[in-house]
Amino acid sequence: MAPTTRPQRIEPVFILYRERDRMVTFEPEDEDRFNMTVNEVIDACRAYDKEGRLRVQRQFPQLLRFLGQWISERRDKVAKALLTVRDAGLLLVTVTHSTQYDDAFEDALTDLALEAAGHFADLPLDVQSLPKCGPECYLSFCNPEQMILEYRFNA
């Protein structure tokens, strides 16, 4: 019979408020290191909402389907649609096939934002419509350091 070994006890790391300006380095499994001050770590711990995070994780796929359905129903108007993270929420950027302003489409986009707010309260969504333009224009509304999802139409 092999001897049993006890798991090594890991001592806690103390983050003390009196050292609030001290930098703390985090290295997650993906080795994407980042730094925060002790004060920022304390604020993040206070703001962390595990239940809210679980609600977001459940609602996000539903939001993607909801937006995909809306976009698909307007493929005659929408040339491109991108979803990105911006500020404290999500931003849906739509690029129309036309260079002309379309009141009806803008009203529908506003209605979409209001409906999304009613169904997905934990996922704040802003919307932005752009006339026909190239990537240099519509990508300027997206955050390349975060996520950018592009909705694609089946041929």
Summary of the structure (lengths in Angstrom):
residues: 155
radius of gyration: 21.9
end to end distance: 64.0
largest distance: 79.6
contacts: 341
relative contact order: 0.14
helix: 39%
strand: 23%
